[in-house]
Amino acid sequence: MSAIPDAKNPGWAARLPLTGKVGLGLVIFWIATAIAGPWLAPYDPGAFAHQDVFAGIGAAHWLGSDYLGRDVLSRVLSGARYSVGLAAAAAIAASTTGTGMALLAAVSPRWLDEVLSRFMDTLISIPSKIFSLVLVAAVGSSLPLLFLIATLIYIPGAYRIARSQAVNLAQMDYVQVARTRGEGAAYIAIREILPNMIHPMLADFGLRFVFIVLLLSGLSFLGLGVQPPDADLGSLVRENISGLGEGAPAILVPALAIATLTVGVNLLIDALPRRRGSKEG
């Protein structure tokens, strides 16, 4: 039976340092925004809600208006679901696939490990931006393609980190004991190796998420990401770039949103408690 957090046994969130709590708060805020944002938007994100372009902050428009007079708050609340949701889905897919292939390499014959490793080396040698531009130019931008691009680009990195963990753990005594008593490769990978590499892979997942947010925002800034009438945070920065000279909230707010999202995830990752594997040593 799991312990219930109390004054003597606080939960992991209560044990976080101040920076970790700030990061956790930012992450929770953006997750909640991505989920509930479209329903909380005071205006239709595509409606011309103000007669002036790049209007300042006011009672009717808390974050002003954009280059077409649309409500910036509504646009940010709607766009966060793409920046957070798409990046989270791609990071989960990349980390899960990379970790699964690493576990397979760790418990398989040497030749299969070599084949997988050389294939991943080939993928990781392709510049991510060029790979993205070629695929978008050849097929055309769409949400499924952006998800596929982000997943393929970051599988090799997740694989290399996971493989380094899995190969080292595969030499531990408790794994050798499991092999001696006749356990199969799947059992060894899932029950003996995976639990002891969860924490490093969770930290790596957070970094993958940040990288993917920046990748998708960069593509959107170039006009190759989420396409109108939809928009993510990177698209909001690009379409309001003409308001930079006057410091319009329409360009500052989405830029700050990207910054707080990525900084929050990094702060939380750095503050996560490190725990030794249950069978290490």
C-alpha positions in Angstrom: 0.0 0.0 0.0 1.5 3.3 -1.0 2.3 5.9 1.6 0.0 8.9 1.9 1.9 12.2 1.9 1.8 13.9 5.3 3.9 16.3 7.3 6.5 13.6 8.0 6.3 12.1 4.5 5.6 14.9 2.0 4.9 14.2 -1.6 7.6 14.7 -4.2 6.1 18.0 -5.3 6.5 19.4 -1.7 10.1 18.3 -1.7 11.0 20.3 -4.8 13.2 23.3 -4.5 11.7 26.7 -5.3 12.9 26.6 -8.9 11.2 23.2 -9.3 8.0 24.4 -7.9 8.1 27.4 -10.3 8.7 25.0 -13.2 5.9 22.7 -12.0 3.5 25.6 -11.8 4.4 26.7 -15.3 4.0 23.2 -16.7 0.6 22.7 -15.1 -0.5 26.2 -16.3 0.4 25.4 -19.9 -1.1 21.9 -19.8 -4.3 23.4 -18.4 -4.2 26.1 -21.1 -3.7 23.6 -23.9 -6.7 21.5 -22.6 -9.2 24.3 -21.7 -7.8 27.2 -23.6 -10.2 27.1 -26.6 -13.2 27.0 -24.3 -11.9 29.9 -22.2 -11.2 32.2 -25.1 -13.4 35.3 -24.8 -13.6 35.8 -28.6 -13.5 33.6 -31.7 -9.8 33.3 -32.4 -10.4 34.2 -36.1 -12.9 37.0 -35.5 -12.0 40.7 -36.1 -12.7 41.8 -32.5 -11.1 45.3 -32.5 -11.2 48.1 -34.9 -7.5 49.0 -34.4 -4.5 46.8 -35.2 -1.9 46.2 -32.6 -4.1 47.8 -30.0 -2.7 47.9 -26.4 -3.9 46.1 -23.4 -7.4 47.1 -22.3 -10.4 46.0 -20.3 -12.1 44.5 -23.3 -8.9 42.9 -24.8 -6.6 41.9 -22.0 -3.6 41.3 -24.3 -4.6 43.7 -27.1 -5.2 43.0 -30.7 -3.0 41.6 -33.5 -2.2 42.8 -37.0 -5.7 42.2 -38.2 -7.5 43.3 -35.1 -8.1 39.9 -33.6 -8.0 39.3 -29.9 -4.5 38.2 -28.8 -5.6 36.4 -25.7 -8.0 34.2 -27.7 -5.4 33.5 -30.3 -2.8 32.5 -27.6 -5.3 30.3 -25.7 -6.3 28.6 -29.0 -2.7 28.2 -30.3 -1.3 26.7 -27.1 -3.1 23.4 -27.8 -1.0 22.9 -31.0 2.4 24.0 -29.4 1.8 21.8 -26.3 -0.3 19.0 -27.6 1.6 18.3 -30.8 5.0 18.6 -29.1 3.9 16.3 -26.2 2.5 13.7 -28.6 5.7 13.7 -30.7 7.9 13.6 -27.6 6.0 10.6 -26.2 6.2 8.8 -29.6 9.9 9.5 -30.0 10.9 8.6 -26.4 8.7 5.5 -26.4 10.0 4.2 -29.7 13.7 5.1 -29.0 13.5 3.4 -25.5 11.8 0.3 -26.9 14.4 -0.1 -29.7 17.2 0.5 -27.1 15.8 -2.3 -24.9 15.6 -4.6 -27.9 19.2 -3.8 -28.8 20.4 -4.5 -25.2 18.9 -8.0 -25.0 19.4 -9.0 -28.6 22.4 -10.5 -30.4 25.3 -8.3 -31.2 24.5 -8.0 -34.9 21.0 -6.6 -34.3 22.4 -4.0 -31.9 24.9 -3.0 -34.6 22.2 -2.7 -37.3 20.0 -0.6 -35.1 22.8 1.6 -33.9 24.2 2.3 -37.4 20.6 3.0 -38.7 20.2 5.6 -35.8 23.6 7.1 -36.6 22.4 7.6 -40.2 19.2 9.3 -39.1 20.9 11.5 -36.5 23.5 12.7 -39.1 20.7 14.4 -41.1 20.3 18.1 -40.1 16.9 18.4 -38.5 15.9 21.7 -40.2 16.9 20.5 -43.6 15.1 17.2 -43.1 12.0 19.2 -42.0 12.1 21.6 -44.9 12.5 18.8 -47.5 9.6 16.9 -46.2 7.3 19.9 -45.9 8.3 21.1 -49.4 7.7 17.7 -50.9 4.4 16.8 -49.2 3.0 20.0 -47.8 2.5 21.0 -44.2 -0.1 19.3 -42.1 -0.5 18.3 -38.5 0.2 14.5 -39.1 3.3 15.4 -41.1 4.6 17.8 -38.4 4.0 15.0 -35.9 5.9 12.5 -38.1 8.8 14.9 -38.7 9.2 15.7 -35.0 9.0 12.0 -34.0 11.5 10.8 -36.6 14.0 13.6 -35.9 14.2 12.8 -32.1 13.9 9.0 -32.1 17.7 8.6 -32.7 18.6 10.9 -29.7 16.3 9.1 -27.4 17.6 5.7 -28.7 21.2 6.7 -28.0 20.5 7.8 -24.4 18.3 4.8 -23.7 20.8 2.4 -25.2 23.7 3.7 -23.1 21.5 3.1 -20.0 20.2 -0.3 -21.1 23.5 -1.7 -22.2 25.1 -0.8 -18.8 22.2 -2.2 -16.8 22.3 -5.4 -18.9 25.7 -6.2 -17.3 24.5 -5.9 -13.8 24.5 -8.9 -11.5 20.7 -9.1 -11.1 20.3 -9.2 -14.9 22.8 -12.0 -15.1 20.9 -13.9 -12.4 17.7 -13.5 -14.3 19.3 -14.9 -17.4 20.7 -17.8 -15.4 17.3 -18.8 -14.1 16.0 -18.9 -17.6 14.0 -15.7 -18.0 13.3 -14.6 -21.5 14.5 -11.4 -23.3 11.2 -9.6 -23.0 11.0 -10.3 -19.2 14.6 -9.1 -18.7 14.0 -5.9 -20.8 10.7 -4.9 -19.2 11.1 -6.2 -15.6 14.8 -5.9 -14.9 16.2 -3.2 -17.1 13.4 -0.7 -17.8 12.4 0.1 -14.2 16.0 1.2 -13.5 16.3 3.6 -16.4 12.9 5.3 -16.0 14.2 8.4 -14.3 16.9 9.3 -16.8 14.5 8.6 -19.6 11.9 10.9 -18.0 14.5 13.7 -17.9 15.4 13.0 -21.5 11.7 13.1 -22.4 11.4 16.6 -21.0 14.4 17.7 -23.1 12.9 16.1 -26.2 9.7 18.0 -25.5 11.5 21.3 -25.3 13.5 20.6 -28.5 10.3 19.7 -30.3 8.5 22.9 -29.1 11.4 24.9 -30.5 11.5 23.0 -33.7 7.8 23.3 -34.4 7.8 27.0 -33.4 10.8 27.6 -35.8 8.9 25.9 -38.7 5.8 27.9 -38.0 7.9 31.1 -37.9 9.1 30.2 -41.3 5.5 29.6 -42.5 6.0 25.8 -42.8 4.3 24.8 -39.5 0.7 25.0 -38.5 -1.2 26.6 -41.3 -4.0 29.3 -41.2 -6.7 29.6 -40.1 -5.1 27.5 -37.2 -2.0 28.9 -35.5 0.5 27.8 -32.8 2.7 30.1 -30.8 5.4 30.2 -33.4 2.8 31.3 -36.0 1.6 34.1 -33.8 5.1 35.4 -33.6 5.6 35.3 -37.3 2.3 36.9 -38.3 2.7 39.8 -35.9 6.4 40.5 -36.7 5.5 43.9 -38.1 4.5 45.0 -34.6 8.0 44.4 -33.1 9.1 48.0 -33.6 6.3 49.4 -31.4 6.5 46.6 -28.9 3.0 45.3 -29.5 1.7 42.7 -27.1 0.6 40.6 -30.1 4.2 39.6 -30.7 5.6 39.9 -27.2 3.0 37.6 -25.6 3.4 34.5 -27.8 7.2 34.9 -27.6 7.0 35.0 -23.8 4.6 32.0 -23.9 7.2 29.9 -25.7 9.9 31.1 -23.3 7.9 30.3 -20.2 6.9 26.9 -21.5 10.4 25.8 -22.3 12.0 27.3 -19.2 9.3 25.8 -17.0 9.9 22.3 -18.3 13.7 22.7 -17.9 13.3 24.0 -14.3 11.1 21.0 -13.5 13.5 18.5 -15.1 16.5 19.9 -13.2 14.6 19.7 -9.9 13.2 16.2 -10.2 14.4 14.0 -7.3 17.0 11.4 -8.4 16.3 7.9 -7.1 18.5 4.9 -7.4 17.1 1.9 -9.2 15.4 -0.5 -7.0 17.8 -3.3 -7.8 21.0 -1.4 -8.4 24.0 -2.3 -6.3 
